[in-house]
């Protein structure tokens, strides 16, 4: 009888370990999916930047330094390693701030503000910023769930055995940068 009890306990322990491992794998994959969503939206925004620069450049020849800096930031973001969430978040924070500065520069040019191309870009950027916000919230939610499972007893045992590491949140460090850039001139 004792042999059956021990065998049942061992089977239950193995079943629990497999289920916990599978839960960790599922959550790790959800984190990867969430990061992919952020990267998709950041790519969309990066693709809009050259159009923004060209549109603004035609109206604001003496604002060249701001536009050049935005171009450099865009290149830096595209060359950043995909897995380095903190570095990418910092670069994207700088891009968001720079886009805000470009929009502020445009405020001084009524012809630019009235341009249909510029207005379309403003709308596209505003929509993209909204999508980045949604993707960031989804990603951070999956990171939270994954990290909680790694830290909670008893799943932390399986996480340690199989070397699951906590994922990093996609955060904006500077509280002043948490404000959404103004891209509407109405």
LOKOL-394418 format. One record per residue (C-alpha): residue number from 1; residue in three letters; chain; x, y, z. Coordinates in Angstrom, 2 decimals. Example, Ala and Ser with C-alpha at 12.3 -4.5 7.8 and 13.67 -1.06 7.14 Angstrom:
BEGIN
<num=1; residuo=ALA; cadena=A; X=12.30; Y=-4.50; Z=7.80>
<num=2; residuo=SER; cadena=A; X=13.67; Y=-1.06; Z=7.14>
This chain:
BEGIN
<num=1; residuo=UNK; cadena=A; X=0.00; Y=0.00; Z=0.00>
<num=2; residuo=UNK; cadena=A; X=2.81; Y=2.41; Z=0.86>
<num=3; residuo=UNK; cadena=A; X=4.36; Y=1.81; Z=-2.56>
<num=4; residuo=UNK; cadena=A; X=1.13; Y=2.89; Z=-4.28>
<num=5; residuo=UNK; cadena=A; X=0.92; Y=6.04; Z=-2.18>
<num=6; residuo=UNK; cadena=A; X=4.52; Y=6.95; Z=-2.95>
<num=7; residuo=UNK; cadena=A; X=3.97; Y=6.23; Z=-6.66>
<num=8; residuo=UNK; cadena=A; X=0.83; Y=8.39; Z=-6.65>
<num=9; residuo=UNK; cadena=A; X=2.67; Y=11.22; Z=-4.89>
<num=10; residuo=UNK; cadena=A; X=5.57; Y=10.97; Z=-7.33>
<num=11; residuo=UNK; cadena=A; X=3.15; Y=11.02; Z=-10.28>
<num=12; residuo=UNK; cadena=A; X=1.33; Y=14.03; Z=-8.81>
<num=13; residuo=UNK; cadena=A; X=4.64; Y=15.83; Z=-8.28>
<num=14; residuo=UNK; cadena=A; X=5.75; Y=15.12; Z=-11.85>
<num=15; residuo=UNK; cadena=A; X=2.37; Y=16.26; Z=-13.17>
<num=16; residuo=UNK; cadena=A; X=2.56; Y=19.46; Z=-11.11>
<num=17; residuo=UNK; cadena=A; X=6.13; Y=20.12; Z=-12.31>
<num=18; residuo=UNK; cadena=A; X=5.13; Y=19.65; Z=-15.95>
<num=19; residuo=UNK; cadena=A; X=2.10; Y=21.91; Z=-15.60>
<num=20; residuo=UNK; cadena=A; X=4.15; Y=24.60; Z=-13.86>
<num=21; residuo=UNK; cadena=A; X=6.89; Y=24.38; Z=-16.49>
<num=22; residuo=UNK; cadena=A; X=4.30; Y=24.67; Z=-19.26>
<num=23; residuo=UNK; cadena=A; X=2.76; Y=27.70; Z=-17.54>
<num=24; residuo=UNK; cadena=A; X=6.15; Y=29.39; Z=-17.38>
<num=25; residuo=UNK; cadena=A; X=6.81; Y=28.65; Z=-21.05>
<num=26; residuo=UNK; cadena=A; X=3.38; Y=30.00; Z=-22.00>
<num=27; residuo=UNK; cadena=A; X=3.96; Y=33.21; Z=-20.08>
<num=28; residuo=UNK; cadena=A; X=7.47; Y=33.61; Z=-21.52>
<num=29; residuo=UNK; cadena=A; X=6.00; Y=33.29; Z=-25.00>
<num=30; residuo=UNK; cadena=A; X=3.33; Y=35.86; Z=-24.16>
<num=31; residuo=UNK; cadena=A; X=6.09; Y=38.26; Z=-23.10>
<num=32; residuo=UNK; cadena=A; X=7.82; Y=37.67; Z=-26.45>
<num=33; residuo=UNK; cadena=A; X=4.53; Y=38.24; Z=-28.26>
<num=34; residuo=UNK; cadena=A; X=3.96; Y=41.46; Z=-26.32>
<num=35; residuo=UNK; cadena=A; X=7.44; Y=42.71; Z=-27.18>
<num=36; residuo=UNK; cadena=A; X=6.81; Y=41.89; Z=-30.82>
<num=37; residuo=UNK; cadena=A; X=3.68; Y=44.09; Z=-30.68>
<num=38; residuo=UNK; cadena=A; X=5.71; Y=46.98; Z=-29.28>
<num=39; residuo=UNK; cadena=A; X=8.38; Y=46.54; Z=-31.94>
<num=40; residuo=UNK; cadena=A; X=5.74; Y=46.53; Z=-34.67>
<num=41; residuo=UNK; cadena=A; X=4.33; Y=49.86; Z=-33.50>
<num=42; residuo=UNK; cadena=A; X=7.78; Y=51.37; Z=-32.98>
<num=43; residuo=UNK; cadena=A; X=8.68; Y=50.32; Z=-36.54>
<num=44; residuo=UNK; cadena=A; X=5.49; Y=51.95; Z=-37.80>
<num=45; residuo=UNK; cadena=A; X=6.45; Y=55.16; Z=-36.02>
<num=46; residuo=UNK; cadena=A; X=10.01; Y=54.95; Z=-37.33>
<num=47; residuo=UNK; cadena=A; X=8.62; Y=54.57; Z=-40.85>
<num=48; residuo=UNK; cadena=A; X=6.59; Y=57.77; Z=-40.42>
<num=49; residuo=UNK; cadena=A; X=9.60; Y=59.81; Z=-39.28>
<num=50; residuo=UNK; cadena=A; X=11.23; Y=60.27; Z=-42.73>
<num=51; residuo=UNK; cadena=A; X=7.91; Y=61.54; Z=-44.12>
<num=52; residuo=UNK; cadena=A; X=7.57; Y=63.92; Z=-41.20>
<num=53; residuo=UNK; cadena=A; X=11.11; Y=65.18; Z=-41.67>
<num=54; residuo=UNK; cadena=A; X=10.67; Y=65.73; Z=-45.40>
<num=55; residuo=UNK; cadena=A; X=7.36; Y=67.52; Z=-44.92>
<num=56; residuo=UNK; cadena=A; X=8.71; Y=69.79; Z=-42.19>
<num=57; residuo=UNK; cadena=A; X=12.05; Y=70.33; Z=-43.96>
<num=58; residuo=UNK; cadena=A; X=10.38; Y=72.04; Z=-46.88>
<num=59; residuo=UNK; cadena=A; X=8.88; Y=74.67; Z=-44.60>
<num=60; residuo=UNK; cadena=A; X=11.56; Y=75.03; Z=-41.93>
<num=61; residuo=UNK; cadena=A; X=14.98; Y=75.18; Z=-43.53>
<num=62; residuo=UNK; cadena=A; X=16.61; Y=76.77; Z=-40.48>
<num=63; residuo=UNK; cadena=A; X=15.40; Y=74.02; Z=-38.09>
<num=64; residuo=UNK; cadena=A; X=17.85; Y=71.55; Z=-39.61>
<num=65; residuo=UNK; cadena=A; X=19.50; Y=70.56; Z=-36.29>
<num=66; residuo=UNK; cadena=A; X=16.24; Y=69.30; Z=-34.78>
<num=67; residuo=UNK; cadena=A; X=15.44; Y=67.26; Z=-37.87>
<num=68; residuo=UNK; cadena=A; X=18.98; Y=65.83; Z=-38.05>
<num=69; residuo=UNK; cadena=A; X=18.80; Y=64.81; Z=-34.39>
<num=70; residuo=UNK; cadena=A; X=15.49; Y=63.02; Z=-35.00>
<num=71; residuo=UNK; cadena=A; X=17.04; Y=61.20; Z=-37.96>
<num=72; residuo=UNK; cadena=A; X=19.99; Y=60.07; Z=-35.80>
<num=73; residuo=UNK; cadena=A; X=17.66; Y=58.86; Z=-33.06>
<num=74; residuo=UNK; cadena=A; X=15.64; Y=56.88; Z=-35.58>
<num=75; residuo=UNK; cadena=A; X=18.81; Y=55.18; Z=-36.86>
<num=76; residuo=UNK; cadena=A; X=19.91; Y=54.47; Z=-33.29>
<num=77; residuo=UNK; cadena=A; X=16.56; Y=52.85; Z=-32.50>
<num=78; residuo=UNK; cadena=A; X=16.72; Y=50.65; Z=-35.57>
<num=79; residuo=UNK; cadena=A; X=20.21; Y=49.44; Z=-34.67>
<num=80; residuo=UNK; cadena=A; X=19.42; Y=48.72; Z=-31.00>
<num=81; residuo=UNK; cadena=A; X=19.47; Y=45.06; Z=-30.00>
<num=82; residuo=UNK; cadena=A; X=15.95; Y=43.67; Z=-29.89>
<num=83; residuo=UNK; cadena=A; X=16.27; Y=42.06; Z=-26.47>
<num=84; residuo=UNK; cadena=A; X=17.60; Y=45.12; Z=-24.62>
<num=85; residuo=UNK; cadena=A; X=14.30; Y=46.52; Z=-23.36>
<num=86; residuo=UNK; cadena=A; X=15.81; Y=49.28; Z=-21.22>
<num=87; residuo=UNK; cadena=A; X=18.05; Y=50.65; Z=-23.97>
<num=88; residuo=UNK; cadena=A; X=15.23; Y=50.53; Z=-26.47>
<num=89; residuo=UNK; cadena=A; X=12.86; Y=52.25; Z=-24.03>
<num=90; residuo=UNK; cadena=A; X=15.37; Y=55.07; Z=-23.50>
<num=91; residuo=UNK; cadena=A; X=15.89; Y=55.57; Z=-27.24>
<num=92; residuo=UNK; cadena=A; X=12.14; Y=55.55; Z=-27.86>
<num=93; residuo=UNK; cadena=A; X=11.64; Y=58.04; Z=-25.03>
<num=94; residuo=UNK; cadena=A; X=14.09; Y=60.36; Z=-26.76>
<num=95; residuo=UNK; cadena=A; X=12.30; Y=59.89; Z=-30.10>
<num=96; residuo=UNK; cadena=A; X=8.95; Y=60.72; Z=-28.51>
<num=97; residuo=UNK; cadena=A; X=10.42; Y=63.89; Z=-27.01>
<num=98; residuo=UNK; cadena=A; X=12.04; Y=64.84; Z=-30.33>
<num=99; residuo=UNK; cadena=A; X=8.79; Y=64.34; Z=-32.24>
<num=100; residuo=UNK; cadena=A; X=7.17; Y=66.66; Z=-29.73>
<num=101; residuo=UNK; cadena=A; X=9.88; Y=69.24; Z=-30.45>
<num=102; residuo=UNK; cadena=A; X=9.35; Y=68.91; Z=-34.20>
<num=103; residuo=UNK; cadena=A; X=5.64; Y=69.43; Z=-33.71>
<num=104; residuo=UNK; cadena=A; X=6.36; Y=72.48; Z=-31.55>
<num=105; residuo=UNK; cadena=A; X=8.62; Y=73.88; Z=-34.28>
<num=106; residuo=UNK; cadena=A; X=5.84; Y=73.37; Z=-36.79>
<num=107; residuo=UNK; cadena=A; X=3.60; Y=75.56; Z=-34.65>
<num=108; residuo=UNK; cadena=A; X=5.51; Y=78.61; Z=-35.97>
<num=109; residuo=UNK; cadena=A; X=4.69; Y=77.78; Z=-39.61>
<num=110; residuo=UNK; cadena=A; X=1.01; Y=78.32; Z=-40.49>
<num=111; residuo=UNK; cadena=A; X=1.48; Y=77.00; Z=-44.03>
<num=112; residuo=UNK; cadena=A; X=2.95; Y=73.79; Z=-42.67>
<num=113; residuo=UNK; cadena=A; X=0.13; Y=73.35; Z=-40.15>
<num=114; residuo=UNK; cadena=A; X=-2.37; Y=73.80; Z=-42.99>
<num=115; residuo=UNK; cadena=A; X=-0.63; Y=71.26; Z=-45.23>
<num=116; residuo=UNK; cadena=A; X=-2.79; Y=68.20; Z=-45.87>
<num=117; residuo=UNK; cadena=A; X=0.31; Y=65.99; Z=-45.86>
<num=118; residuo=UNK; cadena=A; X=1.39; Y=67.33; Z=-42.47>
<num=119; residuo=UNK; cadena=A; X=-2.10; Y=66.93; Z=-41.02>
<num=120; residuo=UNK; cadena=A; X=-2.20; Y=63.34; Z=-42.25>
<num=121; residuo=UNK; cadena=A; X=1.18; Y=62.67; Z=-40.66>
<num=122; residuo=UNK; cadena=A; X=-0.04; Y=64.20; Z=-37.40>
<num=123; residuo=UNK; cadena=A; X=-3.03; Y=61.88; Z=-37.39>
<num=124; residuo=UNK; cadena=A; X=-0.90; Y=58.84; Z=-38.24>
<num=125; residuo=UNK; cadena=A; X=1.56; Y=59.69; Z=-35.47>
<num=126; residuo=UNK; cadena=A; X=-1.22; Y=60.20; Z=-32.93>
<num=127; residuo=UNK; cadena=A; X=-2.74; Y=56.83; Z=-33.85>
<num=128; residuo=UNK; cadena=A; X=0.66; Y=55.16; Z=-33.66>
<num=129; residuo=UNK; cadena=A; X=1.37; Y=56.67; Z=-30.24>
<num=130; residuo=UNK; cadena=A; X=-1.98; Y=55.26; Z=-29.06>
<num=131; residuo=UNK; cadena=A; X=-1.05; Y=51.83; Z=-30.43>
<num=132; residuo=UNK; cadena=A; X=2.37; Y=52.00; Z=-28.77>
<num=133; residuo=UNK; cadena=A; X=0.63; Y=52.78; Z=-25.47>
<num=134; residuo=UNK; cadena=A; X=-1.69; Y=49.78; Z=-25.88>
<num=135; residuo=UNK; cadena=A; X=1.17; Y=47.48; Z=-26.88>
<num=136; residuo=UNK; cadena=A; X=3.23; Y=48.71; Z=-23.91>
<num=137; residuo=UNK; cadena=A; X=0.39; Y=47.99; Z=-21.48>
<num=138; residuo=UNK; cadena=A; X=-0.12; Y=44.49; Z=-22.91>
<num=139; residuo=UNK; cadena=A; X=3.60; Y=43.75; Z=-22.79>
<num=140; residuo=UNK; cadena=A; X=4.00; Y=45.04; Z=-19.23>
<num=141; residuo=UNK; cadena=A; X=0.98; Y=42.96; Z=-18.15>
<num=142; residuo=UNK; cadena=A; X=2.51; Y=39.80; Z=-19.56>
<num=143; residuo=UNK; cadena=A; X=5.86; Y=40.66; Z=-17.95>
<num=144; residuo=UNK; cadena=A; X=4.11; Y=41.16; Z=-14.61>
<num=145; residuo=UNK; cadena=A; X=2.35; Y=37.77; Z=-14.82>
<num=146; residuo=UNK; cadena=A; X=5.55; Y=36.01; Z=-15.90>
<num=147; residuo=UNK; cadena=A; X=7.65; Y=37.62; Z=-13.16>
<num=148; residuo=UNK; cadena=A; X=5.04; Y=36.85; Z=-10.49>
<num=149; residuo=UNK; cadena=A; X=5.03; Y=33.20; Z=-11.50>
<num=150; residuo=UNK; cadena=A; X=8.83; Y=33.10; Z=-11.34>
<num=151; residuo=UNK; cadena=A; X=8.81; Y=34.56; Z=-7.82>
<num=152; residuo=UNK; cadena=A; X=5.83; Y=32.74; Z=-6.28>
<num=153; residuo=UNK; cadena=A; X=6.15; Y=29.60; Z=-4.26>
<num=154; residuo=UNK; cadena=A; X=6.08; Y=26.81; Z=-5.41>
<num=155; residuo=UNK; cadena=A; X=6.49; Y=27.69; Z=-9.10>
<num=156; residuo=UNK; cadena=A; X=9.75; Y=29.49; Z=-8.27>
<num=157; residuo=UNK; cadena=A; X=11.31; Y=26.06; Z=-7.74>
<num=158; residuo=UNK; cadena=A; X=10.62; Y=24.99; Z=-11.31>
<num=159; residuo=UNK; cadena=A; X=11.65; Y=28.44; Z=-12.58>
<num=160; residuo=UNK; cadena=A; X=15.00; Y=28.13; Z=-10.79>
<num=161; residuo=UNK; cadena=A; X=15.59; Y=24.57; Z=-12.01>
<num=162; residuo=UNK; cadena=A; X=15.05; Y=25.58; Z=-15.61>
<num=163; residuo=UNK; cadena=A; X=16.77; Y=28.99; Z=-15.32>
<num=164; residuo=UNK; cadena=A; X=13.77; Y=31.17; Z=-16.16>
<num=165; residuo=UNK; cadena=A; X=14.84; Y=34.80; Z=-15.78>
<num=166; residuo=UNK; cadena=A; X=12.62; Y=37.76; Z=-15.05>
<num=167; residuo=UNK; cadena=A; X=11.68; Y=39.96; Z=-17.99>
<num=168; residuo=UNK; cadena=A; X=12.17; Y=43.72; Z=-17.98>
<num=169; residuo=UNK; cadena=A; X=9.28; Y=46.17; Z=-18.11>
<num=170; residuo=UNK; cadena=A; X=9.09; Y=48.69; Z=-20.95>
<num=171; residuo=UNK; cadena=A; X=9.06; Y=51.85; Z=-18.88>
<num=172; residuo=UNK; cadena=A; X=9.60; Y=55.54; Z=-19.26>
<num=173; residuo=UNK; cadena=A; X=12.05; Y=56.64; Z=-16.59>
<num=174; residuo=UNK; cadena=A; X=11.41; Y=60.39; Z=-16.49>
<num=175; residuo=UNK; cadena=A; X=7.98; Y=61.28; Z=-15.08>
<num=176; residuo=UNK; cadena=A; X=7.87; Y=64.41; Z=-17.26>
<num=177; residuo=UNK; cadena=A; X=8.18; Y=62.16; Z=-20.31>
<num=178; residuo=UNK; cadena=A; X=5.05; Y=60.26; Z=-19.35>
<num=179; residuo=UNK; cadena=A; X=2.91; Y=62.93; Z=-20.93>
<num=180; residuo=UNK; cadena=A; X=1.66; Y=62.17; Z=-24.41>
<num=181; residuo=UNK; cadena=A; X=3.30; Y=64.40; Z=-27.00>
<num=182; residuo=UNK; cadena=A; X=0.96; Y=66.98; Z=-28.46>
<num=183; residuo=UNK; cadena=A; X=0.50; Y=66.26; Z=-32.16>
<num=184; residuo=UNK; cadena=A; X=-2.73; Y=68.12; Z=-32.78>
<num=185; residuo=UNK; cadena=A; X=-2.87; Y=71.73; Z=-33.91>
<num=186; residuo=UNK; cadena=A; X=-6.62; Y=72.26; Z=-33.90>
